[in-house]
Amino acid sequence: MKLFYREFGEKNKPALIILHGLFGMSDNWVSLAKIFSKNRFVIVPDLRNHGNSPHTDDFDYNLMVEDILELLETKNIKDAQFLGHSMGGKLAMNIALNYPERINKLIVADMSLKEGELRDIHATILHTIARTDLTNFSSFGEIEAWFDTFIDKKKVVLFALKNIKKGENGQFSWKLNYYSLFQNTHKIMEQVVGFEPFTNPTLFIKGGDSDYINEEDIPEIKQWFPNAEIKTIEGASHWVHADNPKIFVEMVNEKISL
């Protein structure tokens, strides 16, 4: 699948691929991508069924891996630094453990390898989207007020609303393919599997107030990523890059410094 993507920086510099999480898109990473592009060529794709990329009923990590490999071929990139958040972190780990030659440095933001379930906040976002008939609204303000009745965190509401676009006819529509995501939620938190450990430099960044990486996850992380560091940004939620972008950028730059 040919993904929509944004690129920043000069093409002759080392490549950094940023992979967003569930309900995310490249637009969420523009400000950080511009910072990273000072000495890198940064590419931020919209993953399938997200943002401006194509919609399909098929959705799993094997397909998303193929999408990213196709993007690397399109851009003539042999290997790159990868930064993945949440679902994007699982995707990056899948690439690292199955196509290690394509990644020279890896950063995973607030995600472990283990199988699990969507947290309540993600499930609430998905169910709110599914029950929202956009034809009933005439303004973004009305939609925001509707979402406020189901989600009590304003940052999360605004994050979810980025998935709505307004057409030339004035009608609202979804950027993401929520039906496919709804049908495939069980695949999003699948166990990451690979053939052999990834031995290149790796950094896991945990949100201090998040439970996506716990103490019991560390042995498995070290087993599959023996050169991994695990750092915590205290006071940050699962959206660790948005809660404290300054420290997040410092940690990433320290790991992937040239």
C-alpha positions as CSV (number, residue, x, y, z in Angstrom):
1,M,0.0,0.0,0.0
2,K,1.3,3.5,-0.9
3,L,1.1,5.5,2.3
4,F,0.6,9.2,2.6
5,Y,3.6,10.8,4.3
6,R,5.2,14.0,5.2
7,E,9.0,14.7,5.0
8,F,11.3,17.2,6.6
9,G,14.9,18.1,6.2
10,E,17.5,17.3,3.6
11,K,17.5,14.0,1.8
12,N,21.2,13.5,2.0
13,K,21.1,13.3,5.8
14,P,20.5,10.1,7.8
15,A,16.9,9.0,7.7
16,L,14.5,9.0,10.7
17,I,11.1,7.3,10.3
18,I,8.4,8.3,12.9
19,L,5.5,5.9,13.3
20,H,2.4,7.3,15.1
21,G,0.0,5.4,17.4
22,L,-3.6,4.4,17.2
23,F,-5.9,7.3,16.1
24,G,-2.8,9.3,15.3
25,M,-1.4,10.6,12.1
26,S,1.6,12.4,10.7
27,D,0.1,15.8,11.5
28,N,0.5,15.1,15.2
29,W,4.3,14.9,14.8
30,V,5.0,17.9,12.7
31,S,6.5,20.1,15.4
32,L,8.8,17.3,16.7
33,A,9.7,16.2,13.2
34,K,10.9,19.7,12.3
35,I,13.1,19.7,15.4
36,F,14.6,16.3,14.5
37,S,15.1,17.4,10.9
38,K,17.8,19.8,11.8
39,N,20.3,17.0,11.2
40,R,18.2,14.2,9.8
41,F,15.8,13.5,6.9
42,V,12.6,12.8,8.7
43,I,9.7,10.9,7.2
44,V,6.3,10.6,9.0
45,P,3.8,8.4,7.3
46,D,0.1,8.0,8.0
47,L,-0.3,4.3,8.7
48,R,-3.1,2.4,6.8
49,N,-6.6,3.3,7.9
50,H,-5.3,6.5,9.5
51,G,-4.9,10.1,8.3
52,N,-4.7,10.6,4.6
53,S,-3.5,7.0,3.8
54,P,-5.8,4.5,2.0
55,H,-8.6,2.7,3.9
56,T,-8.8,-1.1,3.8
57,D,-10.7,-3.8,5.7
58,D,-7.3,-5.6,6.2
59,F,-5.4,-4.4,9.2
60,D,-2.6,-6.1,11.1
61,Y,1.1,-5.7,11.8
62,N,2.3,-7.9,9.0
63,L,0.5,-5.7,6.5
64,M,1.8,-2.5,8.2
65,V,5.3,-3.9,8.1
66,E,5.0,-4.4,4.3
67,D,3.6,-0.9,4.0
68,I,6.7,0.6,5.7
69,L,9.1,-1.6,3.7
70,E,7.4,-0.4,0.5
71,L,7.9,3.2,1.7
72,L,11.6,2.6,2.3
73,E,12.0,1.2,-1.2
74,T,10.1,4.2,-2.6
75,K,12.4,6.6,-0.9
76,N,15.5,4.5,-1.7
77,I,16.4,4.2,2.0
78,K,18.4,1.0,2.9
79,D,18.2,1.5,6.7
80,A,17.0,4.2,9.0
81,Q,16.5,5.3,12.6
82,F,13.0,4.4,13.8
83,L,10.9,6.1,16.4
84,G,7.5,4.5,17.1
85,H,4.9,5.5,19.7
86,S,2.3,3.0,21.0
87,M,0.9,1.0,18.1
88,G,3.7,2.6,16.0
89,G,6.2,1.3,18.6
90,K,4.8,-2.3,18.2
91,L,5.1,-1.8,14.4
92,A,8.7,-0.6,14.8
93,M,9.6,-3.6,17.0
94,N,8.1,-6.0,14.5
95,I,10.3,-4.5,11.8
96,A,13.4,-4.6,14.0
97,L,12.9,-8.3,15.0
98,N,12.1,-9.4,11.5
99,Y,14.0,-7.0,9.2
100,P,16.9,-5.9,11.5
101,E,18.9,-4.7,8.5
102,R,16.5,-1.9,7.9
103,I,16.9,-0.3,11.3
104,N,20.1,1.1,12.7
105,K,18.7,2.7,15.9
106,L,15.3,2.2,17.5
107,I,13.3,4.3,19.9
108,V,10.0,2.9,21.3
109,A,7.7,5.4,23.1
110,D,5.6,3.8,25.8
111,M,5.0,0.3,24.5
112,S,6.1,-3.2,25.5
113,L,6.2,-6.4,23.4
114,K,3.5,-8.2,25.4
115,E,0.0,-9.1,24.3
116,G,-2.7,-7.0,26.1
117,E,-5.9,-5.1,25.8
118,L,-6.7,-1.6,24.7
119,R,-6.7,0.7,27.7
120,D,-10.1,2.2,28.7
121,I,-9.2,5.6,27.2
122,H,-8.5,4.1,23.8
123,A,-11.6,1.9,23.9
124,T,-13.7,5.0,24.9
125,I,-12.3,7.0,22.0
126,L,-13.1,4.2,19.6
127,H,-16.6,3.7,20.9
128,T,-17.3,7.4,20.9
129,I,-16.2,7.6,17.3
130,A,-18.4,4.6,16.4
131,R,-21.5,6.2,18.0
132,T,-20.9,9.7,16.4
133,D,-23.0,10.4,13.3
134,L,-21.2,13.4,11.8
135,T,-24.2,14.3,9.7
136,N,-25.9,15.5,12.8
137,F,-23.4,18.3,13.4
138,S,-22.9,21.7,11.8
139,S,-19.7,22.8,13.6
140,F,-16.5,21.5,15.2
141,G,-17.7,23.1,18.4
142,E,-20.8,20.9,18.5
143,I,-18.7,17.8,17.9
144,E,-16.3,18.8,20.6
145,A,-19.2,19.3,23.0
146,W,-20.5,15.8,22.1
147,F,-17.1,14.2,22.7
148,D,-16.8,16.0,26.1
149,T,-19.8,14.1,27.3
150,F,-17.9,10.8,26.9
151,I,-14.3,11.8,27.4
152,D,-13.3,13.9,30.5
153,K,-9.8,14.8,29.3
154,K,-9.7,17.8,27.0
155,K,-6.3,16.9,25.4
156,V,-7.7,13.5,24.5
157,V,-10.8,15.0,23.0
158,L,-8.8,17.4,20.8
159,F,-6.5,14.5,19.8
160,A,-9.5,12.5,18.7
161,L,-11.1,15.4,16.8
162,K,-8.0,15.7,14.6
163,N,-9.5,12.7,12.8
164,I,-12.4,14.8,11.4
165,K,-12.2,16.8,8.2
166,K,-14.7,19.2,6.7
167,G,-15.3,18.8,2.9
168,E,-16.0,21.6,0.4
169,N,-19.7,20.8,0.7
170,G,-19.5,21.7,4.4
171,Q,-20.0,18.1,5.5
172,F,-17.8,16.4,8.1
173,S,-16.2,13.0,7.6
174,W,-13.7,10.8,9.3
175,K,-10.1,10.6,8.2
176,L,-9.6,7.2,9.8
177,N,-11.3,4.0,8.9
178,Y,-12.9,3.5,12.3
179,Y,-14.9,0.4,11.0
180,S,-11.8,-1.5,10.2
181,L,-10.1,-0.4,13.5
182,F,-13.2,-1.5,15.4
183,Q,-13.2,-4.9,13.7
184,N,-9.5,-5.4,14.3
185,T,-8.9,-4.0,17.8
186,H,-7.8,-7.5,19.0
187,K,-4.8,-7.3,16.6
188,I,-3.5,-3.9,17.8
189,M,-2.3,-5.3,21.1
190,E,-0.9,-8.6,19.8
191,Q,2.4,-10.0,21.1
192,V,5.4,-8.8,19.1
193,V,7.2,-11.8,17.6
194,G,10.5,-12.2,15.8
195,F,13.2,-14.6,14.8
196,E,16.2,-13.3,16.7
197,P,17.1,-10.4,19.1
198,F,17.7,-7.0,17.7
199,T,21.2,-6.0,18.9
200,N,21.4,-2.4,17.6
201,P,21.1,0.6,20.0
202,T,17.5,0.8,21.4
203,L,15.7,3.1,23.8
204,F,12.3,2.5,25.4
205,I,10.8,5.7,26.8
206,K,8.1,5.1,29.5
207,G,5.5,7.6,30.7
208,G,5.8,7.7,34.5
209,D,2.0,7.7,34.8
210,S,1.4,5.0,32.2
211,D,1.2,1.3,32.6
212,Y,2.2,0.2,29.1
213,I,5.7,-0.7,30.3
214,N,5.9,-2.3,33.8
215,E,8.7,-3.9,35.8
216,E,7.6,-7.4,34.7
217,D,8.0,-6.4,31.0
218,I,11.7,-5.6,31.4
219,P,13.1,-9.2,31.2
220,E,11.3,-9.7,27.9
221,I,12.5,-6.3,26.6
222,K,16.1,-7.2,27.5
223,Q,15.8,-10.7,25.9
224,W,14.7,-9.3,22.5
225,F,16.6,-6.0,22.7
226,P,19.7,-6.7,24.7
227,N,21.2,-3.3,24.0
228,A,18.1,-1.5,25.2
229,E,17.9,1.4,27.7
230,I,14.7,2.0,29.5
231,K,14.1,5.6,30.6
232,T,11.1,7.2,32.3
233,I,9.6,10.7,31.9
234,E,8.0,11.3,35.3
235,G,4.5,12.7,35.3
236,A,3.9,11.8,31.6
237,S,1.0,9.8,30.4
238,H,0.9,7.3,27.5
239,W,1.2,10.3,25.2
240,V,4.7,10.9,26.6
241,H,5.9,13.0,23.6
242,A,3.0,15.4,23.9
243,D,3.1,15.7,27.7
244,N,6.8,16.7,28.0
245,P,8.2,17.3,24.5
246,K,11.4,19.0,25.7
247,I,12.6,16.0,27.7
248,F,11.3,13.6,25.1
249,V,13.4,15.3,22.4
250,E,16.5,15.3,24.6
251,M,16.2,11.6,25.2
252,V,15.7,10.8,21.6
253,N,18.5,13.0,20.4
254,E,20.9,11.5,23.0
255,K,20.1,8.0,21.6
256,I,20.2,8.8,17.9
257,S,22.9,11.5,18.0
258,L,25.1,11.4,14.9
